[in-house]
Amino acid sequence: MDQLIAQCAQAGIAEWVCCPGELNLPLLVALSECPSIHRWQVQDERAAGFFALGRMQATGRGVGVVLGSGSNAADVFPAVMEAFYERRPMVLVTLDDLEPADAAGAFGRIEQEGLFGLYAPTITLHMPCDIADLPDMVDLCRDGFPVHLHLCCVEDLLRHVPTHAKGLFGQFPPEIADAPLRPPFRGSLADLSRLLRFEARQENLVLLLGALDPDEQESALWLARTLRVPVVADAASGLREKVGNLLLGGGSDVLIDDPPLNVLRMGAVPSCPFWRALEEMPGTRVFSITRAGFSGLKRSSVVIEGEPEQIVKALDDVPHVGDSAGYHTRGNRYAARVEELLLSYPESDAALVRAFSQHACLADVLYLGSPSATQLWNNYAQQRVPTLYVRSAQLAGGADGALSAFLGNCVDTRFAAALVGDIALMRDTAAAQFLPQLAPGKRVVAVLNNEGAGALAPCPNAALRNFMAQPLHRELRDFARLFGADYYLIRSEADLEILEGLDDNSFTLLEISPDAEQSEALRREQP
């Protein structure tokens, strides 16, 4: 076990999230004796996986997760899929008997070979084993995808583990190496270079910015300011406010009504509705510069995989292209109308999210923890103050593990804020176990009580809407008690003034309760 942990340390893995389990003792003992490893503890595998995802987002390093036995290991699957599509090297470890029960149905045992399918290939190790038989963790983490280590242990190793001996780490604690360099980019720049230099001014071009890691933002911002084309930026790009007047007002709606001939995307797959609409727009050419390497489309497109900074450098001199289609003229009218509606309906969900954003933009970390929260923030949040560190979940059902991922991102920050939906809060109550393990700081979670996204569900009758939205039947203040959080009900912008007086070491839950009629009226009158 010591040598396996040392191999992971060589791949830059400095943190492990540990779940209890009857078979986990050998690995947990080895981790407890390693002074250079930081250990997090939680009983719930789903929360463990998303907390690990948050730590990987925050540090850029892989994180190990020790999973419980039996079907408990399967509970981490949602986080594994998220890590796969974000291309983050989560190392999942399960322990088993030397002769696993497979499909025999033994108590507390399941077949673990291929447990996570294509999202995390299984490597089976018979423990103890020679160093030469251990996998090259540096190589695995460089590839950037999750991996599942299935450790089959001899009975003596499982039942007779010394809980006092220091083992290898007593004399030779492993040094944590830097994260492995990522692989070089793949794909051809020829078509994109030809578009930017010779075709974009006549054919028009729009830049879409998906989620970007902090070290990817500078190159994306340089490209946006150099091209001077209309920009649609997800909040998770960290550049939504920094692109200034290049940001296209009403971005998705304007582009769906009048599709451009060319789209260049940087970062993760965008969350805006226009990206999904591109599936039905074969006349629009789509180019992607992305670290993760996923096209995000079922139709054909050009994908250039690798570090955005290196790819932008390889493009060399990029010309000014501008807004040949006049999108900004329409976008400005759209944005002006939205501002009028926010003033007309100050208690709508859009207006309350705008008001919250004026406080949350000062946070060191901002997390958007549900599809409805992301959509509202992208469309209505303030645009004057840059919010550089913004994270969200990439998958469509991204309400899973929102609070755990948020806490993983803000372990040692002074001030962190999150906007999540009510369902996201209900699904992740196990995140409360991480709070005593975090450094002091001010953490604010705003919960948008939109009746399980019922305000966004266009259903013709109440019965169908109840099935689609499934609103909570408990008071949100009950969840605040579970987290040991201060609770405040927010119905107007004035209610948010309580944020000014929060203690520097506090956990606060805000229930944002919009007026349903105002929210519906704003959307009905929006251009």
Secondary structure as the mmCIF struct_conf table of DSSP 4:
data_model
#
loop_
_struct_conf.conf_type_id
_struct_conf.id
_struct_conf.beg_label_comp_id
_struct_conf.beg_label_asym_id
_struct_conf.beg_label_seq_id
_struct_conf.end_label_comp_id
_struct_conf.end_label_asym_id
_struct_conf.end_label_seq_id
HELX_RH_AL_P HELX_RH_AL_P1 ASP A 2 GLN A 10
TURN_TY1_P TURN_TY1_P1 ALA A 11 GLY A 12
STRN STRN1 GLU A 15 CYS A 18
TURN_TY1_P TURN_TY1_P2 GLU A 22 LEU A 23
HELX_RH_AL_P HELX_RH_AL_P2 LEU A 25 SER A 32
TURN_TY1_P TURN_TY1_P3 GLU A 33 GLU A 33
TURN_TY1_P TURN_TY1_P4 PRO A 35 SER A 36
STRN STRN2 HIS A 38 GLN A 41
BEND BEND1 GLN A 43 GLN A 43
HELX_RH_AL_P HELX_RH_AL_P3 GLU A 45 THR A 59
BEND BEND2 GLY A 60 ARG A 61
STRN STRN3 VAL A 63 VAL A 66
HELX_LH_PP_P HELX_LH_PP_P1 LEU A 67 GLY A 68
BEND BEND3 SER A 69 SER A 69
HELX_RH_3T_P HELX_RH_3T_P1 GLY A 70 VAL A 76
HELX_RH_AL_P HELX_RH_AL_P4 PHE A 77 GLU A 86
TURN_TY1_P TURN_TY1_P5 ARG A 87 ARG A 87
STRN STRN4 MET A 90 ASP A 97
BEND BEND4 LEU A 98 GLU A 99
HELX_RH_3T_P HELX_RH_3T_P2 ASP A 102 ALA A 104
TURN_TY1_P TURN_TY1_P6 PHE A 107 GLY A 108
TURN_TY1_P TURN_TY1_P7 GLU A 113 PHE A 116
HELX_RH_3T_P HELX_RH_3T_P3 GLY A 117 TYR A 119
BEND BEND5 ALA A 120 ALA A 120
STRN STRN5 THR A 122 MET A 127
BEND BEND6 PRO A 128 PRO A 128
HELX_RH_3T_P HELX_RH_3T_P4 ILE A 131 ASP A 133
BEND BEND7 LEU A 134 LEU A 134
HELX_RH_AL_P HELX_RH_AL_P5 MET A 137 ASP A 143
TURN_TY1_P TURN_TY1_P8 GLY A 144 GLY A 144
BEND BEND8 PHE A 145 PHE A 145
STRN STRN6 VAL A 147 CYS A 153
HELX_RH_AL_P HELX_RH_AL_P6 GLU A 155 ARG A 159
BEND BEND9 THR A 163 HIS A 164
HELX_RH_3T_P HELX_RH_3T_P5 GLY A 167 GLY A 170
TURN_TY1_P TURN_TY1_P9 GLN A 171 GLN A 171
HELX_LH_PP_P HELX_LH_PP_P2 PRO A 173 PHE A 185
STRN STRN7 ARG A 186 ARG A 186
BEND BEND10 GLY A 187 GLY A 187
HELX_RH_AL_P HELX_RH_AL_P7 ALA A 190 ARG A 194
HELX_RH_PI_P HELX_RH_PI_P1 LEU A 195 GLU A 199
HELX_RH_AL_P HELX_RH_AL_P8 ALA A 200 GLU A 203
STRN STRN8 VAL A 206 LEU A 209
HELX_RH_3T_P HELX_RH_3T_P6 PRO A 214 GLU A 216
HELX_RH_AL_P HELX_RH_AL_P9 GLN A 217 LEU A 227
STRN STRN9 VAL A 231 ALA A 233
HELX_RH_3T_P HELX_RH_3T_P7 ALA A 235 SER A 237
TURN_TY1_P TURN_TY1_P10 GLY A 238 GLY A 238
TURN_TY1_P TURN_TY1_P11 ARG A 240 VAL A 243
HELX_RH_3T_P HELX_RH_3T_P8 GLY A 244 LEU A 246
STRN STRN10 LEU A 247 LEU A 247
TURN_TY1_P TURN_TY1_P12 GLY A 249 GLY A 250
HELX_RH_AL_P HELX_RH_AL_P10 GLY A 251 ASP A 257
BEND BEND11 ASP A 258 ASP A 258
BEND BEND12 LEU A 261 LEU A 261
STRN STRN11 ASN A 262 MET A 266
BEND BEND13 GLY A 267 ALA A 268
HELX_LH_PP_P HELX_LH_PP_P3 VAL A 269 PRO A 270
BEND BEND14 CYS A 272 CYS A 272
HELX_RH_AL_P HELX_RH_AL_P11 PRO A 273 ALA A 277
HELX_RH_3T_P HELX_RH_3T_P9 LEU A 278 GLU A 280
TURN_TY1_P TURN_TY1_P13 PRO A 282 GLY A 283
BEND BEND15 THR A 284 THR A 284
STRN STRN12 ARG A 285 THR A 290
BEND BEND16 ARG A 291 ALA A 292
BEND BEND17 LYS A 298 ARG A 299
STRN STRN13 VAL A 302 GLU A 305
BEND BEND18 GLY A 306 GLY A 306
HELX_RH_AL_P HELX_RH_AL_P12 PRO A 308 LEU A 315
BEND BEND19 ASP A 317 ASP A 317
TURN_TY1_P TURN_TY1_P14 SER A 324 ALA A 325
HELX_RH_AL_P HELX_RH_AL_P13 TYR A 327 SER A 344
TURN_TY1_P TURN_TY1_P15 PRO A 346 GLU A 347
BEND BEND20 SER A 348 SER A 348
HELX_RH_AL_P HELX_RH_AL_P14 ASP A 349 ALA A 360
TURN_TY1_P TURN_TY1_P16 CYS A 361 LEU A 362
BEND BEND21 ALA A 363 ASP A 364
STRN STRN14 VAL A 365 LEU A 368
BEND BEND22 SER A 370 SER A 370
HELX_RH_AL_P HELX_RH_AL_P15 PRO A 371 TYR A 380
BEND BEND23 ALA A 381 ALA A 381
BEND BEND24 ARG A 384 VAL A 385
STRN STRN15 VAL A 390 SER A 392
BEND BEND25 LEU A 395 LEU A 395
TURN_TY1_P TURN_TY1_P17 ALA A 396 GLY A 401
HELX_RH_AL_P HELX_RH_AL_P16 ALA A 402 ASN A 409
TURN_TY1_P TURN_TY1_P18 CYS A 410 ASP A 412
BEND BEND26 ARG A 414 ARG A 414
STRN STRN16 PHE A 415 GLY A 421
HELX_RH_AL_P HELX_RH_AL_P17 ASP A 422 ARG A 427
TURN_TY1_P TURN_TY1_P19 ASP A 428 ASP A 428
HELX_RH_3T_P HELX_RH_3T_P10 THR A 429 GLN A 437
BEND BEND27 LEU A 438 LEU A 438
HELX_LH_PP_P HELX_LH_PP_P4 ALA A 439 ALA A 439
BEND BEND28 PRO A 440 PRO A 440
STRN STRN17 LYS A 442 LEU A 448
BEND BEND29 ASN A 450 ASN A 450
TURN_TY1_P TURN_TY1_P20 GLU A 451 ALA A 453
HELX_RH_3T_P HELX_RH_3T_P11 GLY A 454 LEU A 456
BEND BEND30 PRO A 460 ASN A 461
HELX_RH_AL_P HELX_RH_AL_P18 ALA A 462 ALA A 469
BEND BEND31 ARG A 474 ARG A 474
HELX_RH_AL_P HELX_RH_AL_P19 LEU A 476 PHE A 483
TURN_TY1_P TURN_TY1_P21 GLY A 484 GLY A 484
STRN STRN18 ASP A 486 ILE A 490
BEND BEND32 SER A 492 SER A 492
HELX_RH_3T_P HELX_RH_3T_P12 GLU A 493 GLY A 501
BEND BEND33 ASP A 504 ASN A 505
STRN STRN19 SER A 506 ILE A 512
HELX_RH_AL_P HELX_RH_AL_P20 ALA A 516 GLU A 525
#
